[in-house]
């Protein structure tokens, strides 16, 4: 247990150094030397915890946002989870935009994909329970990928445009679109549960 705490604290120190440097410098120009010098650890310590700077950036997103989203009951709190992500983006806009500019849209989408896929799957399960019908597994997987891709794409686009004043509208549109279209799909293509 003590080792895990020490390891986590070291990762946090490295993360804070990277975030501090990202306020002044483009992500692609940051070196490991700058990070370790800022937080006072050696290169070996950095590489013990992270493969490279991209892995550190990914860990920051996972630790500060994705892990928190996992504590939501995605079946009923998916709107709150999306709102939390949007709040995180607004509070860390320099970090997100720097990452977007350096790693690109597709890589940023990958950071969110797994957790949003879980959210969509939970919503689909709720709709199946409400309608008393179930979808074929293969079609259900297709729909999960389809809606996740759309949801993550919308979020990443919102990040790039930085339309903070439209976030509640975006959440409402996402919620209405996913839930109402899924109800129609399950009612049309689902098999009655017997």
C-alpha positions in Angstrom: 0.0 0.0 0.0 2.8 2.4 0.9 4.5 1.8 -2.5 1.3 2.5 -4.3 0.9 5.8 -2.5 4.5 6.8 -3.2 4.2 5.8 -6.9 1.0 7.8 -7.2 2.6 10.8 -5.6 5.5 10.6 -8.0 3.2 10.4 -10.9 1.3 13.5 -9.6 4.5 15.4 -9.2 5.5 14.6 -12.8 2.0 15.5 -14.0 2.0 18.9 -12.2 5.4 19.7 -13.7 4.1 18.9 -17.2 1.0 21.0 -16.7 3.1 23.9 -15.4 5.4 23.7 -18.4 2.5 23.4 -20.8 1.3 26.8 -19.7 4.4 28.3 -21.2 5.4 25.9 -24.0 3.9 23.9 -26.8 3.5 20.2 -25.8 5.6 18.9 -28.8 8.5 21.1 -27.6 8.6 19.9 -24.0 11.4 17.5 -23.0 11.6 14.9 -20.3 14.7 16.8 -19.0 12.5 19.9 -18.4 9.9 17.8 -16.5 12.3 16.0 -14.3 14.3 19.1 -13.6 11.1 21.0 -12.6 10.0 18.3 -10.1 13.4 17.2 -8.9 13.4 13.5 -9.9 15.8 11.6 -12.1 15.3 10.3 -15.6 15.1 6.7 -14.4 12.2 7.6 -12.1 10.3 9.2 -15.0 10.8 6.1 -17.2 9.9 3.8 -14.4 6.4 5.4 -14.3 5.9 6.4 -17.9 7.0 5.3 -21.3 7.1 8.9 -22.7 5.6 12.3 -22.3 2.4 11.1 -24.2 1.9 8.4 -21.6 2.2 11.0 -18.9 -0.4 13.2 -20.6 -2.7 10.3 -21.0 -2.3 9.5 -17.3 -3.2 13.1 -16.4 -6.5 12.8 -18.3 -7.2 9.4 -16.8 -6.4 10.4 -13.3 -8.2 13.8 -13.3 -11.2 13.1 -15.5 -11.8 9.6 -16.7 -11.4 7.9 -13.3 -13.9 10.4 -11.8 -16.4 9.6 -14.6 -16.2 6.0 -13.6 -17.7 6.8 -10.2 -20.9 8.0 -11.8 -23.7 5.6 -12.2 -23.6 5.9 -16.0 -27.0 4.3 -16.4 -28.7 7.2 -14.8 -26.1 10.0 -14.5 -24.7 10.1 -18.0 -25.7 13.7 -18.4 -23.8 14.6 -15.2 -20.8 12.6 -16.4 -20.7 14.6 -19.7 -21.2 17.8 -17.8 -18.3 16.9 -15.5 -16.0 16.3 -18.6 -17.1 19.6 -20.0 -16.3 21.4 -16.7 -12.9 19.6 -16.6 -12.3 20.8 -20.2 -13.2 24.4 -19.3 -11.0 24.4 -16.2 -8.0 22.9 -18.1 -8.5 24.5 -21.5 -4.8 25.3 -21.9 -4.0 21.6 -21.2 -6.7 20.2 -23.5 -6.0 22.7 -26.4 -2.3 22.1 -26.1 -2.9 18.4 -26.3 -5.3 18.8 -29.2 -2.8 20.8 -31.1 0.1 18.4 -30.4 -1.5 15.0 -30.5 -4.4 15.7 -32.8 -8.1 15.0 -32.9 -8.0 11.2 -33.2 -5.6 10.7 -30.3 -7.7 13.0 -28.1 -10.8 11.0 -29.1 -9.1 7.8 -27.9 -8.7 9.2 -24.4 -12.5 9.5 -24.1 -13.6 6.5 -26.2 -13.6 3.6 -23.7 -15.5 5.4 -21.0 -18.0 6.9 -23.3 -18.6 3.5 -24.9 -19.4 2.2 -21.4 -21.9 5.1 -21.0 -23.6 4.3 -24.3 -23.8 0.6 -23.5 -25.5 1.5 -20.1 -28.0 3.8 -21.9 -28.8 1.0 -24.4 -29.4 -1.4 -21.5 -31.8 1.0 -19.9 -33.7 1.4 -23.1 -33.9 -2.4 -23.5 -35.3 -2.7 -20.0 -37.9 0.1 -20.6 -39.1 -1.4 -23.8 -39.0 -5.1 -22.8 -37.0 -5.8 -26.0 -33.4 -6.7 -26.6 -31.2 -6.2 -29.6 -29.0 -8.7 -31.3 -25.5 -8.7 -29.8 -23.8 -7.8 -33.1 -26.2 -5.0 -33.8 -25.9 -3.8 -30.3 -22.1 -3.6 -30.6 -22.4 -1.7 -33.9 -24.8 0.8 -32.3 -22.5 1.2 -29.3 -19.6 2.1 -31.6 -21.8 4.3 -33.7 -23.1 6.4 -30.8 -19.7 6.5 -29.0 -18.0 7.8 -32.1 -20.7 10.5 -32.5 -20.6 11.4 -28.8 -16.8 11.6 -28.6 -16.6 13.5 -31.9 -19.1 16.1 -30.7 -17.2 16.5 -27.4 -13.8 16.9 -29.2 -15.4 19.4 -31.6 -16.9 21.3 -28.7 -13.4 21.4 -27.1 -11.8 22.8 -30.2 -14.5 25.4 -30.8 -14.6 26.1 -27.0 -18.2 27.1 -27.0 -18.7 27.2 -23.2 -22.0 29.0 -23.5 -23.5 26.1 -25.4 -22.5 23.2 -23.1 -26.0 22.7 -21.6 -27.5 22.8 -25.1 -25.0 20.2 -26.3 -25.8 17.9 -23.3 -29.5 18.3 -24.0 -29.1 17.5 -27.7 -26.9 14.5 -27.0 -29.4 13.2 -24.4 -32.5 13.7 -26.5 -30.9 12.3 -29.7 -29.4 9.2 -28.1 -32.3 8.2 -25.9 -35.1 8.9 -28.4 -33.4 7.3 -31.4 -32.4 4.2 -29.3 -36.0 3.8 -28.1 -37.1 3.8 -31.8 -34.4 1.4 -32.8 -35.1 -1.1 -30.0 -38.8 -0.9 -30.6 -38.3 -1.6 -34.3 -35.5 -4.1 -34.3 -35.5 -5.6 -30.8 -36.8 -9.0 -29.9 -39.4 -9.3 -27.2 -38.0 -10.6 -23.9 -39.9 -13.7 -22.9 
